[in-house]
Amino acid sequence: MKVVSKLRYDDVIYIGRREISISAPTYFIADVASNHDGDLERAKKLIWLAKEAGADAVKFQHFKAEMIVSDYGFKHLDSKMGHQASWSRSVFEVYEQYECNRDWTTELAKTAKEAKIDFLTTPYDAEAIELLDKYIPAYKIGSGDITWIDFIEMIAKKNKPVIMATGASSINDVERAVEAVLKHNSRLVLLQCNTNYTGNIENFKFINLKVLRTFAAKYPNMVIGLSDHTPLHATVLGAIALGARVVEKHFTDDNNRVGPDHAFSMNPKTWTEMVERSRELEMSLGDGIKRIEQNEMDTVIVQRRCLRLTCDMNIGDKINSDKLESLRPAPKGSIEPYRIKQVIGKTLKCSKSSGDALYEKDILEEL
């Protein structure tokens, strides 16, 4: 196995003006994919909805059926597999139906600019790379192309940030693809992904978010993230807690529409909730330094205990354990219970009443 830790990669990446790093807010990519249903106006509507729901980027998928699937190959499989099993038409026909028309590109990019959202895509052929390069600030490489090294290098050479998903791949596949990108381009975001698109609740067992820890250990400080197809927010929140700072999920306006991706996509309501919960989580993560926080200052007084006298005492009296108890509150400067052994046997230099808190200034000898 090759040593990959010496490969150079950036720990801060910019997509447009947006910083992508462990210290920046999570960058959310709304993947329209095939949910435009072959309608340009619908595609433009989804761009605006994604922006309103809190997405940082809207992403399309630029493929041509004849350049991504073999009609003959799929027809000669023993059966349809995975989410394709529910398709009423052939795999080739479905891909053909849901192609993103390349004549739309200028209009889609213009709409995204008007909506103030980044315009991204996943290209699936060399023609798409060349066509789209002037429109997009970063490239997405889909999981299915992780072993197509020539294609990965073609994208990497464009010298724009590369976001690469790793679904249905081994660590050897990941290493090979990562090296292919980094040979030409240091700006790489590595996404953990599970590529089962059925939306089945059982899929949670296979998401394997701890792979993010593996990525972080193998490529320290590389920006990592998640491409996800599970319902609602648990997987996304877990990924962010483990260091993911790019999240991609499919996006539609109606989960009941007919089409290959609508059923498992997020909609404006669930997307908004996801972003809101994620921002709350980000605020709660903090910096890892254990301290008394600013909003706990009153709690230190009202919940902690301090040493208090059980009886009246005069100047010169000796303090013993019978004259002390540990009770709330603990005013600032009062002696905390863990210091009781330092106090016993000391002499008071002022009179105090039963119930009074004990302070260092009350004691004659230095503690």
Residue frames relative to the residue before (quaternion, step in Angstrom):
aa qw qx qy qz dx dy dz
M 1.0000 0.0000 0.0000 0.0000 0.00 0.00 0.00
K 0.4440 -0.7091 0.4838 0.2569 3.56 -0.85 0.93
V 0.4462 -0.6478 0.5407 0.2983 3.54 -1.20 0.56
V 0.1420 -0.8362 0.5278 0.0463 3.55 -0.51 1.18
S 0.5034 0.6920 -0.4162 0.3075 3.57 1.21 -0.29
K 0.6515 0.5212 -0.3213 0.4479 3.60 1.18 -0.41
L 0.4781 0.6625 -0.4497 0.3610 3.59 1.23 -0.10
R 0.3827 -0.7343 0.5163 0.2184 3.56 -1.02 0.78
Y 0.1436 0.7643 -0.6181 0.1144 3.54 -0.91 0.98
D 0.5058 -0.6773 0.4581 0.2747 3.53 -1.18 0.63
D 0.3239 -0.7392 0.5554 0.2005 3.56 -1.07 0.75
V 0.7215 0.2436 -0.2059 0.6146 3.57 1.34 -0.06
I 0.0365 -0.7912 0.6096 -0.0327 3.56 -0.77 1.08
Y 0.1988 -0.7639 0.5998 0.1312 3.54 -1.09 0.68
I 0.0913 -0.7245 0.6802 0.0641 3.53 -1.03 0.92
G 0.7606 -0.0534 -0.0438 0.6455 3.50 -0.17 1.32
R 0.7627 -0.3001 0.2486 0.5162 3.58 -0.75 -1.04
R 0.5493 0.6472 -0.3739 0.3735 3.55 1.30 -0.09
E 0.3299 -0.7398 0.5553 0.1884 3.56 -0.77 1.06
I 0.1021 -0.7562 0.6443 0.0509 3.54 -1.03 0.90
S 0.3294 0.7183 -0.5457 0.2789 3.58 -0.46 1.22
I 0.6881 -0.4762 0.3434 0.4264 3.56 -1.29 0.20
S 0.7198 0.4342 -0.2531 0.4788 3.60 1.11 -0.55
A 0.6154 0.5377 -0.3409 0.4647 3.59 1.30 -0.03
P 0.6143 -0.5317 0.4110 0.4135 3.62 -1.18 0.36
T 0.6152 -0.5640 0.4083 0.3698 3.56 -1.15 0.61
Y 0.3234 -0.7342 0.5753 0.1595 3.53 -1.04 0.94
F 0.1587 -0.8269 0.5379 0.0421 3.58 -0.48 1.24
I 0.1431 -0.7885 0.5971 0.0353 3.55 -0.81 1.13
A 0.2049 -0.7652 0.6020 0.1000 3.58 -0.68 1.14
D 0.1857 -0.8088 0.5536 0.0694 3.55 -0.40 1.26
V 0.2620 -0.7762 0.5576 0.1339 3.57 -0.34 1.25
A 0.0844 -0.8393 0.5294 0.0902 3.57 1.11 -0.77
S 0.8092 -0.2193 0.1744 0.5165 3.61 -0.70 -1.06
N 0.4700 0.7327 -0.4100 0.2723 3.59 1.24 -0.07
H 0.4826 0.6279 -0.4499 0.4128 3.58 1.27 0.17
D 0.2577 -0.8226 0.4711 0.1869 3.58 1.33 -0.33
G 0.6756 -0.5354 0.2905 0.4153 3.56 1.07 0.73
D 0.6227 0.5341 -0.3155 0.4769 3.58 1.28 0.26
L 0.4184 -0.7343 0.4797 0.2360 3.60 -0.54 1.18
E 0.6714 0.4997 -0.3164 0.4465 3.61 0.84 -0.91
R 0.6271 0.5203 -0.3252 0.4799 3.54 1.09 -0.71
A 0.6284 0.5323 -0.3316 0.4602 3.59 0.99 -0.81
K 0.6642 0.4988 -0.2983 0.4702 3.58 0.97 -0.87
K 0.6194 0.5423 -0.3347 0.4585 3.57 1.05 -0.77
L 0.6650 0.5081 -0.3057 0.4540 3.58 0.95 -0.87
I 0.5761 0.5660 -0.3805 0.4507 3.60 1.11 -0.55
W 0.6864 0.4766 -0.2804 0.4722 3.59 0.85 -0.97
L 0.6542 0.5115 -0.3195 0.4565 3.59 0.96 -0.83
A 0.6314 0.5316 -0.3338 0.4553 3.58 1.01 -0.79
K 0.6437 0.5159 -0.3166 0.4683 3.56 0.98 -0.84
E 0.6764 0.4995 -0.2947 0.4541 3.58 0.87 -0.95
A 0.6839 0.4883 -0.2819 0.4630 3.58 1.12 -0.66
G 0.6356 -0.5816 0.3141 0.3989 3.59 1.26 -0.03
A 0.4099 0.7050 -0.4853 0.3152 3.60 1.20 0.28
D 0.3969 -0.6997 0.5436 0.2396 3.56 -1.17 0.63
A 0.7899 0.0854 -0.0291 0.6066 3.56 1.18 -0.58
V 0.2015 -0.7236 0.6406 0.1594 3.53 -1.26 0.51
K 0.1294 -0.8271 0.5468 0.0147 3.56 -0.80 1.02
F 0.1806 -0.7520 0.6255 0.1035 3.51 -1.13 0.79
Q 0.3235 -0.7104 0.5803 0.2323 3.57 -1.31 0.01
H 0.1360 -0.8159 0.5604 0.0424 3.54 -0.54 1.19
F 0.2181 0.7405 -0.6013 0.2064 3.51 -0.33 1.35
K 0.2071 -0.6961 0.6604 0.1910 3.48 -1.39 0.28
A 0.5931 -0.6307 0.3572 0.3505 3.54 -0.78 1.04
E 0.7225 0.4586 -0.2701 0.4412 3.57 0.80 -1.00
M 0.7060 0.4420 -0.2658 0.4854 3.60 1.25 -0.26
I 0.7200 0.3957 -0.2604 0.5071 3.58 1.26 0.11
V 0.8051 0.1497 -0.0857 0.5675 3.63 1.05 -0.62
S 0.3589 -0.6895 0.5856 0.2298 3.50 -1.27 0.54
D 0.3986 -0.7164 0.5214 0.2369 3.56 -0.57 1.15
Y 0.6501 0.5130 -0.3053 0.4701 3.55 0.94 -0.91
G 0.6701 0.5291 -0.3058 0.4213 3.57 0.87 -0.97
F 0.6982 0.4564 -0.2815 0.4743 3.58 0.87 -0.88
K 0.6523 0.5127 -0.3257 0.4534 3.59 1.00 -0.71
H 0.7256 0.4121 -0.2454 0.4934 3.58 1.15 -0.46
L 0.4114 0.6306 -0.5196 0.4039 3.56 1.19 0.45
D 0.6248 -0.5594 0.3832 0.3870 3.58 -1.15 0.53
S 0.7897 -0.0993 0.0971 0.5975 3.58 1.06 -0.72
K 0.5681 -0.5333 0.4724 0.4120 3.55 -1.31 0.11
M 0.2185 -0.8074 0.5427 0.0764 3.54 -0.99 0.83
G 0.8330 0.2272 -0.1585 0.4789 3.54 -1.33 0.41
H 0.8207 -0.1929 0.1546 0.5152 3.55 -1.06 -0.76
Q 0.5696 0.6037 -0.3847 0.4039 3.61 1.20 -0.39
A 0.5189 0.6631 -0.4077 0.3533 3.59 1.21 -0.38
S 0.6964 0.4684 -0.2733 0.4700 3.60 1.14 -0.57
W 0.5095 0.6586 -0.4259 0.3539 3.59 1.23 -0.12
S 0.3806 -0.7475 0.5037 0.2067 3.59 -0.88 0.96
R 0.7219 0.3613 -0.2249 0.5457 3.57 1.23 -0.41
S 0.6635 -0.4914 0.3621 0.4327 3.59 -1.25 0.19
V 0.6454 -0.5238 0.3838 0.4022 3.56 -1.21 0.50
F 0.6477 0.5237 -0.3183 0.4527 3.59 0.92 -0.89
E 0.6725 0.5042 -0.3010 0.4504 3.60 0.90 -0.89
V 0.6426 0.5142 -0.3265 0.4647 3.57 1.01 -0.76
Y 0.6484 0.5008 -0.3205 0.4754 3.58 0.91 -0.87
E 0.6471 0.5265 -0.3154 0.4523 3.56 0.96 -0.84
Q 0.6603 0.5249 -0.3027 0.4438 3.56 0.98 -0.88
Y 0.7916 0.3404 -0.1547 0.4833 3.58 0.97 -0.85
E 0.2629 0.7518 -0.5494 0.2526 3.58 1.11 0.58
C 0.3654 -0.6752 0.5873 0.2564 3.55 -1.17 0.64
N 0.4109 -0.7430 0.4756 0.2300 3.56 -0.39 1.27
R 0.3931 -0.7598 0.4681 0.2214 3.57 -0.60 1.11
D 0.5592 0.5859 -0.3892 0.4387 3.56 1.25 -0.24
W 0.6020 0.5783 -0.3522 0.4233 3.59 1.26 -0.29
T 0.4576 0.7643 -0.4142 0.1866 3.54 1.20 -0.60
T 0.6763 0.4941 -0.3047 0.4534 3.58 0.78 -0.99
E 0.6762 0.4999 -0.2900 0.4568 3.57 0.94 -0.93
L 0.6474 0.5096 -0.3220 0.4664 3.60 0.99 -0.78
A 0.6626 0.5002 -0.3041 0.4672 3.57 0.93 -0.90
K 0.6388 0.5260 -0.3177 0.4629 3.57 1.03 -0.81
T 0.6546 0.5128 -0.3086 0.4618 3.57 0.96 -0.89
A 0.6483 0.5139 -0.3177 0.4632 3.57 0.96 -0.85
K 0.6382 0.5214 -0.3255 0.4636 3.56 1.00 -0.77
E 0.6477 0.5100 -0.3121 0.4722 3.57 1.00 -0.84
A 0.7014 0.4568 -0.2579 0.4826 3.57 1.05 -0.80
K 0.3491 -0.7598 0.4705 0.2819 3.58 1.34 -0.20
I 0.5103 0.5694 -0.4535 0.4579 3.50 0.86 1.13
D 0.5245 -0.6445 0.4483 0.3295 3.60 -0.99 0.78
F 0.2774 -0.7481 0.5870 0.1374 3.55 -1.05 0.87
L 0.0357 0.8025 -0.5890 0.0880 3.57 -0.57 1.24
T 0.0384 -0.7836 0.6162 0.0691 3.53 -1.30 0.15
T 0.3317 -0.6599 0.6172 0.2712 3.51 -1.37 0.17
P 0.1829 -0.7784 0.5881 0.1218 3.63 -0.53 1.08
Y 0.2038 -0.8011 0.5538 0.1003 3.56 -1.06 0.73
D 0.7642 0.1927 -0.1689 0.5919 3.58 1.23 0.31
A 0.6780 -0.5206 0.3430 0.3895 3.54 -1.27 0.47
E 0.6070 0.5623 -0.3548 0.4353 3.58 1.03 -0.72
A 0.6569 0.5127 -0.3070 0.4598 3.58 0.97 -0.86
I 0.6124 0.5514 -0.3529 0.4431 3.59 1.00 -0.78
E 0.7040 0.4701 -0.2698 0.4590 3.55 0.80 -1.02
L 0.6569 0.5267 -0.3101 0.4416 3.57 0.96 -0.87
L 0.7808 0.4073 -0.1759 0.4399 3.56 0.84 -1.03
D 0.4633 0.7351 -0.4306 0.2441 3.57 1.16 -0.45
K 0.7120 0.4622 -0.2764 0.4505 3.61 0.88 -0.82
Y 0.6809 0.5089 -0.2835 0.4439 3.59 1.24 -0.27
I 0.7763 0.3788 -0.1663 0.4756 3.59 1.07 -0.67
P 0.4048 -0.7264 0.5031 0.2353 3.61 -1.07 0.74
A 0.7864 0.0958 -0.0457 0.6085 3.60 1.28 -0.25
Y 0.3459 -0.7264 0.5565 0.2071 3.54 -1.28 0.41
K 0.2076 -0.7275 0.6354 0.1544 3.55 -1.21 0.60
I 0.1577 -0.7493 0.6364 0.0935 3.56 -1.00 0.89
G 0.3680 -0.7555 0.5048 0.1974 3.56 -0.70 1.10
S 0.6653 -0.5322 0.3547 0.3851 3.55 -1.20 0.57
G 0.6465 0.5688 -0.3244 0.3914 3.57 0.97 -0.82
D 0.7179 0.4325 -0.2455 0.4871 3.57 1.21 -0.41
I 0.3484 0.7822 -0.4684 0.2176 3.58 1.25 0.23
T 0.7143 0.4101 -0.2674 0.5001 3.61 1.16 -0.39
W 0.5621 0.5748 -0.3921 0.4471 3.61 1.28 0.01
I 0.1470 -0.8651 0.4754 0.0627 3.53 0.48 1.28
D 0.6169 0.5446 -0.3569 0.4421 3.61 0.96 -0.75
F 0.6686 0.4977 -0.2905 0.4699 3.57 0.97 -0.87
I 0.6257 0.5353 -0.3270 0.4636 3.57 1.01 -0.85
E 0.6783 0.4799 -0.2982 0.4698 3.58 0.89 -0.86
M 0.5932 0.5653 -0.3618 0.4446 3.58 1.08 -0.67
I 0.6693 0.4753 -0.2861 0.4943 3.58 1.00 -0.84
A 0.6538 0.5352 -0.3218 0.4272 3.58 0.86 -0.94
K 0.6497 0.5431 -0.3109 0.4317 3.57 1.04 -0.79
K 0.5556 0.5995 -0.4016 0.4131 3.60 1.19 -0.22
N 0.3317 -0.8055 0.4429 0.2120 3.56 1.38 -0.09
K 0.4978 0.5639 -0.4823 0.4490 3.52 0.95 1.01
P 0.6573 -0.4894 0.3574 0.4481 3.62 -1.12 0.37
V 0.1893 -0.7767 0.5958 0.0767 3.55 -1.03 0.89
I 0.1304 -0.7614 0.6330 0.0506 3.55 -0.85 1.05
M 0.0237 -0.8451 0.5321 -0.0461 3.58 -0.43 1.18
A 0.2629 -0.7613 0.5777 0.1326 3.56 -0.79 1.10
T 0.2431 -0.8049 0.5359 0.0767 3.54 -1.13 0.74
G 0.2437 0.7982 -0.5203 0.1811 3.60 1.07 0.64
A 0.8468 0.1300 -0.1140 0.5030 3.55 -1.22 0.64
S 0.5773 0.5662 -0.3916 0.4391 3.57 0.92 0.89
S 0.4349 -0.6638 0.5442 0.2721 3.54 -1.29 0.45
I 0.6613 -0.4844 0.3672 0.4396 3.56 -1.26 0.16
N 0.6056 0.5420 -0.3638 0.4552 3.60 1.10 -0.55
D 0.6163 0.5295 -0.3371 0.4756 3.58 1.05 -0.75
V 0.6559 0.5180 -0.3076 0.4548 3.56 0.95 -0.92
E 0.6576 0.5176 -0.3163 0.4469 3.58 0.84 -0.97
R 0.6564 0.5238 -0.3062 0.4485 3.57 0.91 -0.95
A 0.6998 0.4680 -0.2683 0.4683 3.56 0.88 -0.97
V 0.6244 0.5354 -0.3361 0.4588 3.59 1.01 -0.79
E 0.6660 0.4960 -0.3052 0.4662 3.58 0.88 -0.90
A 0.6216 0.5491 -0.3409 0.4426 3.58 1.06 -0.73
V 0.6592 0.4786 -0.3070 0.4920 3.58 1.02 -0.77
L 0.7374 0.4668 -0.2540 0.4169 3.55 0.68 -1.14
K 0.5108 0.6287 -0.4215 0.4076 3.58 1.22 -0.24
H 0.7941 0.2720 -0.1167 0.5308 3.57 1.16 -0.66
N 0.8131 0.1717 0.0137 0.5561 3.58 1.13 -0.65
S 0.2848 -0.7968 0.5127 0.1454 3.59 -0.67 1.08
R 0.6386 0.5453 -0.3241 0.4357 3.60 1.24 -0.26
L 0.2143 0.7888 -0.5302 0.2254 3.55 0.13 1.37
V 0.1243 -0.7373 0.6603 0.0708 3.54 -1.11 0.89
L 0.1810 -0.8102 0.5545 0.0577 3.57 -0.66 1.15
L 0.1487 -0.8257 0.5430 0.0343 3.57 -0.60 1.19
Q 0.3343 -0.6670 0.6238 0.2328 3.54 -1.03 0.84
C 0.0516 0.8061 -0.5825 0.0906 3.58 -0.97 0.81
N 0.1272 -0.7206 0.6713 0.1177 3.51 -1.28 0.57
T 0.2408 -0.8426 0.4728 0.0922 3.56 -0.52 1.18
N 0.3850 0.6476 -0.5548 0.3531 3.55 0.87 0.94
Y 0.1793 -0.8436 0.5043 0.0434 3.56 -0.48 1.25
T 0.4028 0.7528 -0.4559 0.2513 3.59 1.21 0.26
G 0.3937 -0.7323 0.4740 0.2899 3.59 1.16 -0.41
N 0.3874 0.7393 -0.4673 0.2916 3.57 1.29 0.20
I 0.5351 -0.6448 0.4451 0.3159 3.57 -0.97 0.89
E 0.5728 0.6033 -0.3684 0.4149 3.59 1.19 -0.54
N 0.5502 0.6482 -0.3921 0.3513 3.60 1.16 -0.46
F 0.5178 0.6431 -0.4243 0.3717 3.59 1.15 -0.41
K 0.6190 0.5699 -0.3427 0.4179 3.60 1.10 -0.64
F 0.7548 0.3999 -0.1905 0.4838 3.57 1.20 -0.49
I 0.4286 0.7202 -0.4596 0.2939 3.61 1.24 0.07
N 0.1024 -0.8616 0.4917 0.0726 3.59 1.14 -0.70
L 0.0076 0.8467 -0.5304 0.0421 3.55 0.71 1.09
K 0.5821 0.5994 -0.3847 0.3923 3.59 1.11 -0.49
V 0.4578 0.6469 -0.4576 0.4032 3.59 1.27 -0.09
L 0.5678 0.5893 -0.3855 0.4264 3.59 1.12 -0.55
R 0.6200 0.5185 -0.3362 0.4834 3.59 1.10 -0.66
T 0.6288 0.5360 -0.3232 0.4614 3.56 1.05 -0.81
F 0.6456 0.5076 -0.3106 0.4786 3.57 0.96 -0.88
A 0.6753 0.5073 -0.2992 0.4439 3.57 0.89 -0.96
A 0.6609 0.4929 -0.3060 0.4761 3.60 1.06 -0.70
K 0.6936 0.4769 -0.2714 0.4667 3.57 0.96 -0.87
Y 0.7883 0.1463 -0.0583 0.5948 3.57 1.05 -0.83
P 0.1543 -0.8364 0.5168 0.0974 3.62 0.42 1.17
N 0.8476 0.1539 -0.1629 0.4809 3.55 -0.95 1.02
M 0.4469 0.6452 -0.4951 0.3728 3.62 1.17 0.11
V 0.4805 -0.6411 0.5037 0.3232 3.58 -1.04 0.71
I 0.0641 -0.8044 0.5906 -0.0001 3.57 -0.79 1.04
G 0.0216 -0.8152 0.5786 -0.0151 3.55 -1.22 0.39
L 0.4351 -0.6852 0.5392 0.2246 3.52 -1.37 -0.24
S 0.1023 -0.7123 0.6888 0.0877 3.52 -1.15 0.79
D 0.0130 -0.8652 0.4919 -0.0961 3.56 -0.38 1.25
H 0.1396 -0.7962 0.5862 0.0543 3.54 -1.17 0.71
T 0.4661 0.6673 -0.4545 0.3619 3.59 1.22 0.32
P 0.5814 -0.6033 0.4092 0.3613 3.61 -1.17 0.48
L 0.8663 0.1558 -0.1301 0.4565 3.50 -1.31 0.65
H 0.7734 -0.5010 0.2745 0.2747 3.54 -1.29 -0.36
A 0.4541 0.7288 -0.4495 0.2462 3.62 1.15 -0.34
T 0.6890 0.4880 -0.2932 0.4485 3.58 0.83 -0.98
V 0.6506 0.5188 -0.3163 0.4556 3.56 0.95 -0.85
L 0.6738 0.4899 -0.3049 0.4615 3.60 0.84 -0.91
G 0.6399 0.5192 -0.3250 0.4641 3.57 1.00 -0.77
A 0.6527 0.5218 -0.3134 0.4512 3.56 0.97 -0.86
I 0.6500 0.5093 -0.3236 0.4620 3.59 0.93 -0.86
A 0.6394 0.5275 -0.3255 0.4550 3.58 0.98 -0.81
L 0.7082 0.4368 -0.2463 0.4970 3.59 1.16 -0.63
G 0.7174 -0.4921 0.2428 0.4292 3.57 1.22 0.23
A 0.4451 0.6843 -0.4716 0.3335 3.62 1.22 0.01
R 0.0475 -0.8123 0.5810 0.0170 3.57 -0.94 0.88
V 0.6761 0.2982 -0.3032 0.6017 3.55 1.30 0.42
V 0.0120 -0.7944 0.6067 -0.0248 3.57 -0.83 1.00
E 0.0735 -0.7849 0.6151 0.0134 3.54 -0.87 1.03
K 0.1109 0.7618 -0.6340 0.0733 3.54 -0.98 0.93
H 0.5638 -0.5992 0.4463 0.3521 3.56 -1.19 0.56
F 0.1666 -0.8024 0.5721 0.0338 3.54 -1.12 0.75
T 0.0807 0.7667 -0.6331 0.0701 3.55 -1.00 0.94
D 0.4604 -0.6541 0.5024 0.3284 3.57 -1.27 0.03
D 0.7958 0.1456 -0.0468 0.5860 3.59 1.24 -0.32
N 0.3094 -0.7908 0.5031 0.1605 3.57 -0.41 1.24
N 0.6528 0.5284 -0.3140 0.4429 3.60 1.22 -0.27
R 0.4585 0.6751 -0.4623 0.3467 3.60 1.22 0.02
V 0.4943 -0.6327 0.5058 0.3154 3.55 -1.22 0.53
G 0.4615 0.6460 -0.5045 0.3394 3.56 -0.85 0.99
P 0.6435 -0.5932 0.3281 0.3555 3.59 -1.12 0.58
D 0.7900 0.3565 -0.1713 0.4684 3.63 1.05 -0.62
H 0.4962 0.7079 -0.4229 0.2716 3.61 1.15 -0.40
A 0.6680 0.5619 -0.3261 0.3628 3.58 0.80 -1.01
F 0.7853 0.3232 -0.1807 0.4962 3.60 0.89 -0.85
S 0.4861 0.6778 -0.4260 0.3504 3.61 1.25 0.11
M 0.4861 -0.5836 0.5472 0.3515 3.52 -1.34 0.26
N 0.2452 -0.7387 0.6032 0.1743 3.56 -1.24 0.47
P 0.7383 -0.4262 0.2397 0.4645 3.64 -1.13 0.24
K 0.6565 0.5135 -0.3227 0.4486 3.60 0.97 -0.77
T 0.7254 0.4260 -0.2600 0.4741 3.59 0.74 -1.03
W 0.6064 0.5461 -0.3601 0.4522 3.59 1.09 -0.59
T 0.6434 0.5176 -0.3183 0.4656 3.58 0.92 -0.89
E 0.6476 0.5141 -0.3119 0.4680 3.57 0.95 -0.88
M 0.6373 0.5398 -0.3217 0.4461 3.58 0.96 -0.89
V 0.6796 0.4774 -0.2943 0.4728 3.58 0.86 -0.93
E 0.6515 0.5189 -0.3232 0.4493 3.60 0.91 -0.85
R 0.6736 0.4766 -0.3004 0.4783 3.59 0.90 -0.91
S 0.6445 0.5281 -0.3225 0.4491 3.58 1.03 -0.76
R 0.6478 0.5043 -0.3270 0.4681 3.59 0.97 -0.77
E 0.6111 0.5301 -0.3463 0.4750 3.58 1.09 -0.68
L 0.6536 0.5127 -0.3090 0.4631 3.56 0.95 -0.91
E 0.6416 0.5320 -0.3291 0.4438 3.58 0.91 -0.87
M 0.6445 0.5106 -0.3212 0.4698 3.58 0.97 -0.83
S 0.7059 0.4892 -0.2680 0.4366 3.56 0.99 -0.86
L 0.5591 0.6410 -0.3930 0.3494 3.63 1.16 -0.41
G 0.2020 -0.8262 0.5055 0.1453 3.59 1.04 -0.70
D 0.6197 -0.5706 0.4122 0.3471 3.56 -1.31 -0.38
G 0.5749 -0.6312 0.3619 0.3743 3.59 1.26 0.09
I 0.5811 0.5639 -0.3858 0.4422 3.61 1.24 -0.06
K 0.3137 -0.7562 0.5456 0.1792 3.57 -0.66 1.11
R 0.1608 0.7747 -0.5845 0.1802 3.53 -0.70 1.17
I 0.5026 -0.5375 0.5361 0.4136 3.53 -1.34 -0.01
E 0.3022 -0.7926 0.5043 0.1615 3.57 -0.46 1.20
Q 0.6846 -0.5132 0.3369 0.3930 3.54 -1.25 0.51
N 0.7156 0.4443 -0.2698 0.4666 3.60 0.99 -0.75
E 0.6341 0.5213 -0.3301 0.4661 3.61 1.30 0.11
M 0.4074 0.7558 -0.4583 0.2296 3.59 1.22 -0.13
D 0.6605 0.4803 -0.3103 0.4866 3.59 0.98 -0.75
T 0.6257 0.5612 -0.3345 0.4262 3.56 1.05 -0.80
V 0.5790 0.5814 -0.3723 0.4337 3.59 1.07 -0.69
I 0.6887 0.4689 -0.2779 0.4782 3.56 1.01 -0.78
V 0.7861 0.3971 -0.2089 0.4252 3.58 0.62 -1.11
Q 0.7494 0.3924 -0.2340 0.4791 3.64 1.12 -0.47
R 0.6497 0.4945 -0.3376 0.4684 3.58 1.11 -0.45
R 0.4131 -0.6850 0.5489 0.2425 3.53 -1.33 0.45
C 0.0928 -0.7549 0.6402 0.1078 3.53 -1.29 0.33
L 0.5934 -0.5482 0.4360 0.3966 3.59 -1.29 0.21
R 0.0129 -0.7911 0.6104 -0.0367 3.55 -0.85 1.08
L 0.5111 -0.6598 0.4645 0.2960 3.56 -1.15 0.67
T 0.3506 -0.7377 0.5426 0.1960 3.53 -1.09 0.78
C 0.7847 0.1479 -0.0934 0.5947 3.60 1.31 -0.09
D 0.6159 -0.5122 0.4244 0.4221 3.54 -1.30 0.18
M 0.0342 -0.7918 0.6098 0.0082 3.57 -1.08 0.78
N 0.3179 -0.7645 0.5422 0.1432 3.53 -1.16 0.75
I 0.6922 -0.4386 0.3597 0.4462 3.53 -1.33 0.18
G 0.7996 0.2902 -0.2220 0.4766 3.57 -0.93 0.92
D 0.5143 0.6334 -0.4317 0.3847 3.62 1.20 -0.19
K 0.4064 -0.6875 0.5518 0.2403 3.53 -1.19 0.71
I 0.3615 -0.7303 0.5411 0.2077 3.55 -1.04 0.81
N 0.0164 0.7761 -0.6304 -0.0037 3.58 -0.95 0.89
S 0.7222 -0.4789 0.2817 0.4120 3.57 -1.26 0.31
D 0.6155 0.5664 -0.3536 0.4188 3.60 1.09 -0.62
K 0.6991 0.4712 -0.2629 0.4693 3.55 1.18 -0.52
L 0.6914 0.4485 -0.2640 0.5012 3.57 1.29 0.13
E 0.0441 0.7575 -0.6513 -0.0085 3.53 -1.21 0.58
S 0.3824 -0.7222 0.5342 0.2163 3.60 -1.22 0.48
L 0.1671 0.7961 -0.5547 0.1749 3.56 -0.39 1.27
R 0.4940 -0.6066 0.5312 0.3252 3.53 -1.31 0.41
P 0.6275 -0.1545 -0.7593 -0.0761 1.62 -2.29 1.08
A 0.3738 -0.6976 0.5597 0.2458 3.54 -1.37 0.07
P 0.2226 -0.7977 0.5454 0.1291 3.61 0.05 1.26
K 0.6516 -0.5287 0.3779 0.3913 3.53 -1.20 0.59
G 0.7973 0.2716 -0.2245 0.4901 3.55 -0.84 1.03
S 0.5337 0.6166 -0.4249 0.3930 3.60 1.20 -0.18
I 0.5357 -0.6461 0.4474 0.3088 3.56 -1.21 0.58
E 0.3496 -0.7633 0.5124 0.1805 3.54 -0.76 1.10
P 0.6741 -0.5626 0.3057 0.3682 3.61 -1.12 0.68
Y 0.6141 0.5723 -0.3725 0.3957 3.61 1.03 -0.62
R 0.6771 0.4864 -0.2865 0.4721 3.62 1.26 -0.27
I 0.3187 0.8031 -0.4700 0.1804 3.59 1.28 0.18
K 0.6478 0.5298 -0.3373 0.4312 3.62 0.99 -0.73
Q 0.6221 0.5363 -0.3374 0.4600 3.57 1.20 -0.54
V 0.6806 0.5148 -0.2717 0.4449 3.56 1.18 -0.62
I 0.6216 0.5727 -0.3494 0.4043 3.58 0.97 -0.87
G 0.7827 0.2874 -0.2524 0.4909 3.53 -0.89 1.04
K 0.5710 0.5906 -0.3873 0.4184 3.58 1.25 -0.18
T 0.4352 -0.7042 0.5152 0.2220 3.55 -1.33 0.44
L 0.4233 -0.6929 0.5247 0.2558 3.55 -1.00 0.88
K 0.2156 -0.7770 0.5745 0.1406 3.57 -1.03 0.73
C 0.7494 0.2152 -0.1920 0.5960 3.57 1.31 0.34
S 0.5328 -0.6136 0.4669 0.3487 3.56 -1.18 0.46
K 0.0383 -0.7918 0.6095 -0.0030 3.57 -1.11 0.79
S 0.4106 -0.7177 0.5152 0.2255 3.53 -1.18 0.63
S 0.6496 -0.4905 0.4065 0.4150 3.51 -1.30 0.36
G 0.7768 0.3150 -0.2505 0.4843 3.57 -0.90 0.95
D 0.5227 0.6427 -0.4184 0.3724 3.58 1.25 -0.30
A 0.4616 -0.6264 0.5485 0.3061 3.54 -1.22 0.62
L 0.3628 -0.7241 0.5502 0.2032 3.54 -1.15 0.70
Y 0.1152 -0.7896 0.6019 0.0305 3.56 -0.90 1.01
E 0.6360 -0.5358 0.3873 0.3981 3.54 -1.21 0.47
K 0.6409 0.5472 -0.3201 0.4329 3.60 1.04 -0.74
D 0.6102 0.5696 -0.3440 0.4299 3.60 1.29 -0.34
I 0.7006 0.4891 -0.2453 0.4580 3.57 1.23 -0.44
L 0.5109 -0.6910 0.4275 0.2806 3.55 -0.85 1.00
E 0.7598 0.3397 -0.1938 0.5194 3.57 0.77 -1.01
E 0.5356 -0.6219 0.4653 0.3313 3.53 -1.13 0.65
L 0.4004 -0.7214 0.5089 0.2455 3.59 -0.86 0.91
